Every structure is written in structure tokens, then in C-alpha cells.
Amino acid sequence: MEENFYKNNIDLSERQSRQTVTIADTLLEKGLLRNYTGDECKILLYLFTHRRKENIVEIEIPLAAAALGLEIKKLKKSLHSLNNKGVLKSKQNKSSEVLNYKLELNNLMTELTDEEELENYEEVSAKELRRRVIKSQALSKSEIAAALISFLPPDNRNIHRREEIKGWLDDFELKMLKELIRRVDKWLQREGGGDYMVGSFSYLRKIVQSWYEEEITNYEKLQQQDKLYRETRELAKAYGINAFSSNTAQLKTFQNWLSGHQALSKELALAAIREAVRRKRDGQPSLKYIEDNFINPIKELKINNLADFKRWLQKEMDNNSLKADQREKNTADQTEAEQKKDKNKKSKEQSKNNQDDYKWKDFFIDFDKYKE
């Protein structure tokens, strides 16, 4: 029987060797060492052949650095990186020069399993795959990853996109990413796309970028943000803004009314806008007018329901009516006082004129009085 050349292994051991390691070609082709630097690969080979019970490794830093041809600083940096990547787990150290780690070999194999499952999902149409994921109640990372990358044409599903998606899987809850798939799939169908179309993955990335910017990392916070977005749109519509853009200064103002320490309910904010619009019949009220006359008083008085808001409005109207009556009374009194003052002034002037007439009469002689 002819010998199978491919089953011949290369043996790089010697008589005094204690441990050897076998790495299969298929694992390397699937990317076993793809996520590791050259220094990290050298260290991994060293660790594979210096294991103790339960995959515990004790590393004497000076000896390992000399054996691998690495500077001590670089060796420690790479060990720290492997620890962060989950391949190593730091244990209690004897000293700064003797470090103890546990090799987490399962984490290496898990990455390969996910990649293999991802390739299997590609046999299903992208549209059908996303439909299954959206309807499923229990999902794995590999299913979510496959559905996310399905928005790209097959030729564009490269290693860079896969690595980007892996980062999202680490940063966001699976429930959030499932919601992301639902939204982008809905957008795609609305745009008339099928399995994928130009721009769909860019739209997806834009949503993810907004999550990073707004620090939304869990589903509960996403729901809160969605609620704020919907309510802001309602306020904008009530105010008369039809072209909605969440980045305008006006909509930021609406969001400030609905969020923060003294956040108003959507119903109260809407009632304030509508009352302001009703009063400003000569044009659209400014946001400053609404804030000064409604929003700020509501917050200061701690009004938290529509009934209290209506009572406050009625009280304000009554007070304004009393003030108007008082102003009318003051105006009438002032008018009466001014009329009285004018009358007295005229009377005094008349009296003075009469006195002057009598004074002039004193200068005339009554000659008839002296007639014989």
C-alpha cells in the first residue's frame, strides 16, 4: 500500500525533549494564528511546549526572552496582550521575573468554530438567514455575525469586515445587534433590495457609529434612546417642524425638555407647545418664549401631570384677568384724578381772572356818584 505523504509529520524534537505540539494544516488555514502578532505567535509556541498540569505555565522572563530572541519589555507587553485576548489567564506570580499563566486553549478553538459556522450559514440566502435570526428567541454570536455580514455582497465579505463585526459582538449585547439586523433589513426591503444592495452595510455601520458616540451598549439604554427619538419627533411635529433631523439645535432643545434631572413627560411638553401656539396667533412662538412662559415654570412648580398643568393655566388666566381689571381701574382712577385736577386748575384760573377784573374796576371813578 502506497504511503500517504500528507500523513507524515515533521518531528522537531530531540532525545531530551519533554513536550511536543501538533498543529494541523486545516487549523492554520482557518486562521488559528491570524489574530496574533509575530511575537505573540513565538510566545504561544513557547507556552505550548512548557505546560504543566491543567495547562499552567510558569515563565522565567529572562530565560524565555533569551530563548525567543525578544527584549524583556516586548515579552511582557506581548504576554499582557495575550492575556487581554483571552488566550492566557494571569495567575498568582512568585516574583516580577517569574510569571504564572493558565493557557485557555478552548478560546483559540472557539474562534475557529465560529468561523466554520459562519461559512455554513452562507449556504442559506441572506434574506432567509436574516428572517430566521429576527424571529429566533435564542441566538448565538455566529448566527448574529452571519446575519450582519449578509448585508454585504459575497465578494466584499472579507477578513476586515469579519473582524469589525467581531468587535461589535464584544461591545454590544446580542439583543441590540438583533434589533440592528431587523432595522436594516426593514430599510433594505423598503428600498426595494433583496439579499443585499449597495449602501445597506454603510447604513448599518452608521447606526453602530451612533451607538458608540452616544455610549449605548445595552438594550435597555437603546430602548430609552428610541423612546426619546420618537417623542422628540412628536414635539417637532407639534411645533411645525416636518423635515426631521436629530442634529438640529431645535431638536436638541426638545430632547433637553424630555431628558435630564427635571425631565418633562411627552404629554406635558406637547401641552406647553400647543398652548404657546394657541396664544401666539400672529405667528410661530419661539422656543425661548415656550421655555420662559411654560417649560421653566412647569419645572419650577414641579407640575407632573396634565390636570395640574390645566389648573395652573386657569390660575394664570384668572390672575391675568384680575391684573387687567386692576389696570383698568387704575387707569380710570388716574383719568378721574387728572380730570379733577384739570377742573380745579380751571377753577383757580377763573377765580384769579375774576379777582383781576375787580382790581381793574378800582381804577375807574364812578362820576355819577358826584353829580349834583
C-alpha positions in Angstrom: 0.0 0.0 0.0 1.4 3.4 -1.0 2.3 5.6 1.9 0.2 8.8 2.3 2.8 11.6 2.2 0.4 14.1 3.8 0.2 12.0 7.0 4.0 12.3 7.6 4.6 14.7 10.4 7.7 16.8 10.8 9.3 15.9 14.1 11.4 18.8 15.6 12.2 17.1 18.9 15.3 15.6 20.4 16.0 12.9 22.9 15.8 15.1 26.0 12.6 16.9 24.8 9.8 16.8 27.3 6.8 18.2 25.3 5.9 18.5 21.6 2.9 20.2 19.9 1.0 19.2 16.8 -0.7 22.0 14.8 -2.7 20.8 11.8 -2.7 22.5 8.4 -6.5 22.8 8.4 -6.4 24.9 11.6 -3.8 27.2 10.3 -5.8 27.7 7.0 -8.9 28.5 9.1 -6.9 31.3 10.8 -5.6 29.7 14.1 -2.9 32.4 14.4 -4.5 35.1 12.3 -5.3 37.4 15.2 -1.8 37.3 16.8 1.4 39.2 16.1 4.7 37.6 15.2 6.0 38.0 18.8 2.7 36.6 20.2 3.0 33.5 17.9 6.5 32.9 19.1 5.4 33.1 22.7 2.4 30.8 22.1 4.7 28.1 20.7 6.9 28.5 23.7 3.9 28.2 26.1 2.5 25.2 24.3 5.8 23.3 25.0 6.2 24.4 28.6 2.9 23.4 30.1 2.3 21.8 33.4 -0.7 20.2 34.9 -4.1 21.8 33.9 -2.3 23.9 31.3 -0.5 26.0 33.9 2.7 27.7 32.5 5.5 29.2 34.6 7.6 31.6 32.7 11.0 32.8 33.8 11.1 36.1 32.0 14.9 36.4 31.4 15.2 32.7 30.2 12.1 33.0 27.9 13.3 36.3 26.5 16.7 34.9 25.6 15.2 31.7 24.1 12.8 33.7 21.9 15.2 36.5 21.0 12.9 39.1 22.5 13.6 42.1 24.7 12.1 41.7 28.2 9.9 44.7 27.7 8.5 43.3 24.5 8.0 39.9 26.0 6.0 41.3 28.9 3.9 43.5 26.5 3.0 40.5 24.4 2.1 38.4 27.4 -0.2 41.2 28.5 -1.8 41.4 25.1 -2.4 37.6 25.0 -4.0 37.9 28.5 -6.4 40.6 27.1 -7.2 38.4 24.1 -8.4 35.7 26.5 -5.8 33.1 25.5 -3.9 33.5 28.8 -5.3 33.9 32.3 -3.0 35.5 34.8 -2.3 33.6 38.0 -0.5 34.5 41.2 3.1 35.3 40.5 6.1 34.3 42.5 8.0 37.5 41.6 8.3 40.1 38.9 10.6 37.8 37.0 8.6 34.6 37.3 5.1 34.8 35.9 2.3 32.2 36.0 -0.5 31.9 33.5 -3.1 29.4 32.5 -3.5 28.5 28.8 -7.1 28.9 27.7 -6.9 26.7 24.6 -10.6 26.5 24.3 -10.7 30.2 23.4 -8.5 29.5 20.4 -10.8 26.7 19.1 -14.0 28.7 19.8 -12.9 31.4 17.3 -12.4 28.7 14.7 -15.7 27.1 15.4 -17.5 30.5 14.9 -15.7 31.0 11.6 -16.8 27.5 10.4 -20.4 28.1 11.4 -20.3 31.4 9.7 -19.3 29.7 6.4 -22.1 27.2 6.8 -24.7 30.0 7.2 -23.6 31.4 3.8 -25.3 28.4 2.1 -28.7 30.0 3.1 -29.9 33.1 1.2 -29.1 36.3 3.0 -32.8 37.3 3.2 -33.8 33.9 4.6 -31.0 34.0 7.1 -32.0 37.4 8.5 -35.6 36.3 8.7 -34.6 33.3 10.9 -32.4 35.5 13.1 -35.1 38.1 13.6 -37.7 35.5 14.6 -35.4 33.4 16.7 -35.6 33.7 20.5 -32.2 32.2 21.3 -29.2 33.3 19.2 -25.5 32.6 19.1 -22.8 35.0 18.2 -22.1 33.1 15.0 -25.7 33.5 13.9 -25.7 37.2 14.6 -22.4 37.6 12.8 -23.6 35.7 9.8 -26.8 37.9 9.6 -24.8 41.1 9.9 -22.3 40.2 7.2 -25.2 39.1 4.9 -25.9 42.7 4.1 -22.7 42.7 2.1 -22.2 41.2 -1.4 -20.3 37.9 -1.1 -17.2 39.3 -2.8 -17.0 42.0 -0.1 -17.2 39.7 2.9 -13.5 39.9 3.7 -11.5 39.4 6.8 -11.6 43.1 7.7 -15.4 43.2 7.8 -15.5 40.0 9.8 -13.1 41.5 12.3 -15.2 44.6 12.5 -18.3 42.6 13.3 -16.4 40.6 15.9 -15.7 43.9 17.6 -19.4 44.7 17.7 -20.1 41.3 19.2 -17.8 42.2 22.0 -19.1 45.7 22.5 -22.9 45.3 22.3 -25.5 42.9 23.6 -26.7 40.3 21.2 -30.3 41.6 21.6 -29.1 45.0 20.4 -27.4 43.5 17.3 -30.6 41.5 16.6 -32.5 44.8 16.6 -29.9 46.3 14.4 -30.4 43.5 11.9 -34.2 44.0 12.0 -34.0 47.7 11.3 -31.5 47.5 8.5 -33.5 44.6 6.9 -36.6 46.7 7.1 -34.8 49.6 5.5 -33.5 47.3 2.7 -36.9 45.9 1.9 -38.3 49.4 1.8 -35.6 50.5 -0.6 -36.5 47.5 -2.8 -33.5 45.5 -2.1 -33.3 41.7 -2.0 -30.5 39.8 -0.3 -28.3 42.9 -0.2 -27.7 46.2 -2.0 -25.1 48.9 -2.3 -25.4 51.2 0.8 -27.0 48.7 3.2 -23.9 47.9 5.1 -22.9 51.6 5.2 -26.4 52.4 6.7 -25.8 49.6 9.3 -22.4 51.0 10.2 -23.8 54.5 10.6 -26.3 53.2 13.2 -23.5 51.4 15.1 -21.3 54.5 15.0 -24.2 56.5 16.6 -24.3 53.9 19.4 -20.6 54.3 20.0 -20.9 58.1 20.0 -23.9 58.1 22.4 -22.4 55.3 24.5 -25.4 52.9 24.1 -24.1 49.5 24.9 -27.1 47.6 26.3 -30.6 47.0 25.0 -32.3 48.9 27.9 -30.4 52.1 27.1 -31.2 51.6 23.4 -35.0 51.4 24.2 -34.7 54.6 26.2 -32.9 56.4 23.3 -35.5 55.1 20.8 -38.3 56.4 23.1 -36.6 59.8 23.3 -36.2 59.9 19.5 -39.9 59.1 18.9 -41.1 61.7 21.5 -38.8 64.3 20.0 -40.4 63.8 16.6 -43.8 64.3 18.1 -42.7 67.6 19.7 -41.2 68.7 16.4 -44.4 67.9 14.5 -46.5 69.8 17.1 -44.2 72.8 16.8 -44.4 72.7 13.0 -41.1 71.0 12.0 -41.7 68.4 9.3 -38.2 67.8 8.0 -36.8 65.8 10.9 -33.1 65.8 11.7 -31.9 64.8 15.2 -28.9 67.1 14.9 -30.6 70.5 14.7 -30.4 72.9 17.6 -34.2 73.0 17.9 -34.5 69.2 18.3 -31.7 69.2 20.8 -33.8 71.7 22.8 -36.8 69.3 22.6 -34.6 66.5 23.9 -33.4 68.6 26.8 -37.0 69.1 27.8 -37.6 65.4 27.8 -34.4 64.2 29.5 -32.2 65.1 32.4 -32.9 65.7 36.1 -36.1 67.7 35.6 -37.4 65.9 32.5 -40.9 66.6 31.5 -43.3 63.9 30.2 -44.1 64.0 26.5 -47.7 64.9 27.3 -46.7 68.0 29.3 -44.2 69.2 26.7 -46.8 68.8 24.0 -49.4 70.7 26.0 -47.0 73.5 26.6 -46.2 73.8 22.9 -49.9 73.7 21.9 -50.8 76.4 24.5 -47.9 78.6 23.2 -49.0 78.2 19.6 -52.6 79.0 20.6 -51.6 82.2 22.3 -49.3 83.3 19.6 -51.9 83.6 16.9 -49.8 86.2 15.0 -47.0 83.7 14.2 -45.0 80.7 15.5 -43.8 81.2 19.1 -40.0 81.0 19.6 -38.6 78.1 21.7 -37.4 80.8 24.2 -40.9 82.0 24.6 -42.1 78.5 25.3 -39.3 77.9 27.7 -39.7 81.1 29.6 -43.5 81.0 29.8 -44.3 77.3 30.1 -41.3 74.8 30.4 -39.4 76.6 33.1 -42.5 77.4 35.3 -43.6 73.8 34.9 -40.2 72.6 36.2 -40.1 75.2 39.0 -43.6 74.4 40.2 -42.9 70.6 39.8 -46.0 70.1 37.7 -46.0 66.5 36.6 -49.5 65.8 35.1 -51.9 67.4 32.7 -54.5 68.1 35.4 -52.1 70.2 37.4 -51.0 71.9 34.2 -54.6 72.9 33.3 -55.2 74.2 36.9 -52.0 76.3 36.7 -53.1 77.7 33.3 -56.5 78.6 34.7 -54.9 80.2 37.7 -52.6 82.2 35.4 -55.6 83.3 33.4 -57.5 84.4 36.5 -54.5 86.3 37.8 -54.1 87.9 34.4 -57.8 88.8 34.4 -57.5 90.4 37.9 -54.4 92.3 36.8 -56.2 93.5 33.7 -59.2 94.7 35.8 -56.8 96.4 38.3 -55.1 98.1 35.4 -58.4 99.3 34.0 -59.4 100.5 37.5 -56.1 102.3 37.9 -56.4 103.8 34.5 -60.0 105.0 35.3 -58.9 106.4 38.7 -55.9 108.1 37.1 -58.2 109.6 34.4 -60.7 110.8 37.0 -57.9 112.3 39.1 -56.5 114.1 36.1 -59.9 115.4 35.1 -60.4 116.6 38.7 -57.0 118.2 38.7 -57.8 119.9 35.4 -61.1 121.2 36.8 -59.5 122.6 39.9 -56.9 124.2 37.8 -59.5 125.8 35.5 -61.5 126.9 38.6 -58.4 128.5 40.1 -57.7 130.3 36.8 -61.3 131.6 36.7 -61.1 132.8 40.2 -57.9 134.6 39.5 -59.4 136.2 36.4 -62.3 137.5 38.4 -60.1 138.9 41.1 -58.1 140.7 38.4 -61.3 142.1 37.0 -62.2 143.6 40.4 -58.7 145.1 40.7 -59.1 146.9 37.4 -62.5 148.2 38.5 -60.9 150.0 41.4 -59.1 152.3 38.9 -62.3 153.7 37.5 -64.2 156.6 39.2 -68.0 156.5 39.4 -68.7 160.0 38.2 -72.4 159.6 38.5 -71.9 159.4 42.2 -70.7 163.0 42.3 -73.5 164.6 40.1 -75.5 167.4 41.7 
